[in-house]
Structure formats: structure tokens, C-alpha cells
Amino acid sequence: MAERPDLTYEVFITLAQQQGFEMDIPHLNELFPEVQAMFRRMKLLDKVDTSGIQPGSDSIPSDTITPD
């Protein structure tokens, strides 16, 4: 898998436009660091070794899940 690139502000604005967001710049300026942090977390997940785990399998032990 190719490495996920860092999210630039220009790419963020393009994605927001593609998704139909209103171009409310103050709101987007506030939202950008949050989305950028989410992309960094996604990059970390890309590095998790999932070999040997079947899609849709119950790979998380139920005793480690806490109800909300």
C-alpha cells in the first residue's frame, strides 16, 4: 500500500468542496486541524499488521469492549 500523504490545507478545501460543505472559512479554519489529526491517526492505522485476520471476523475480544 502506498503511504498516505499528509493533508494540506489546499487538499482539505478541495475535499470540503467535493463533499458540499459551505465555504465558511472561519469554520473550515477551525475544522482543518481536527481533520488533519484524523488523517495522522489513519496513517498510524495503515501500519497495523492485519495479516491473518479475515475481514469481518470478531478480532476484538469481547472482554476488552466497554459499553458506553
Legacy VTK file of the C-alpha trace (Angstrom):
# vtk DataFile Version 3.0
C-alpha trace
ASCII
DATASET POLYDATA
POINTS 68 float
0.000 0.000 0.000
1.287 3.448 -0.870
1.838 5.757 2.083
-0.996 8.146 2.740
0.192 11.731 2.107
-0.086 14.475 4.721
-3.232 16.570 4.463
-2.533 20.088 3.220
-4.975 22.958 3.626
-5.464 23.108 -0.152
-6.402 19.410 -0.306
-8.668 19.871 2.721
-10.531 22.725 0.986
-10.890 20.627 -2.175
-12.290 17.696 -0.168
-14.695 20.026 1.658
-15.932 21.445 -1.650
-16.367 17.957 -3.109
-18.475 16.981 -0.095
-20.697 20.032 -0.470
-19.513 21.946 2.601
-20.323 25.633 2.693
-17.109 27.568 2.253
-17.398 29.255 5.653
-13.684 29.981 6.039
-13.682 30.654 9.826
-15.403 27.308 10.421
-13.105 25.494 7.987
-10.050 27.056 9.647
-11.304 25.635 12.948
-12.114 22.246 11.423
-8.848 21.791 9.495
-6.590 20.841 12.463
-9.160 18.282 13.608
-9.338 16.634 10.184
-5.553 16.819 9.869
-5.234 14.973 13.218
-7.684 12.338 11.982
-5.549 11.803 8.857
-2.450 11.351 11.062
-4.315 8.689 13.069
-5.345 6.974 9.821
-1.678 6.865 8.776
-0.891 5.070 12.045
-3.661 2.556 11.384
-2.205 1.899 7.931
0.862 0.463 9.704
-1.085 -2.085 11.767
-0.333 -5.645 10.670
-3.679 -7.249 9.873
-2.314 -10.291 8.080
-4.130 -13.400 9.186
-7.287 -11.532 10.184
-10.269 -12.210 7.978
-12.464 -9.239 7.065
-15.491 -9.083 9.301
-14.058 -11.521 11.823
-14.585 -10.941 15.513
-10.983 -9.960 16.127
-11.599 -7.841 19.237
-12.102 -9.918 22.376
-15.469 -9.069 23.898
-13.954 -8.680 27.385
-11.956 -5.658 26.141
-15.007 -3.722 24.939
-16.650 -1.411 27.444
-20.246 -0.278 26.922
-20.910 3.440 26.539
LINES 1 69
68 0 1 2 3 4 5 6 7 8 9 10 11 12 13 14 15 16 17 18 19 20 21 22 23 24 25 26 27 28 29 30 31 32 33 34 35 36 37 38 39 40 41 42 43 44 45 46 47 48 49 50 51 52 53 54 55 56 57 58 59 60 61 62 63 64 65 66 67
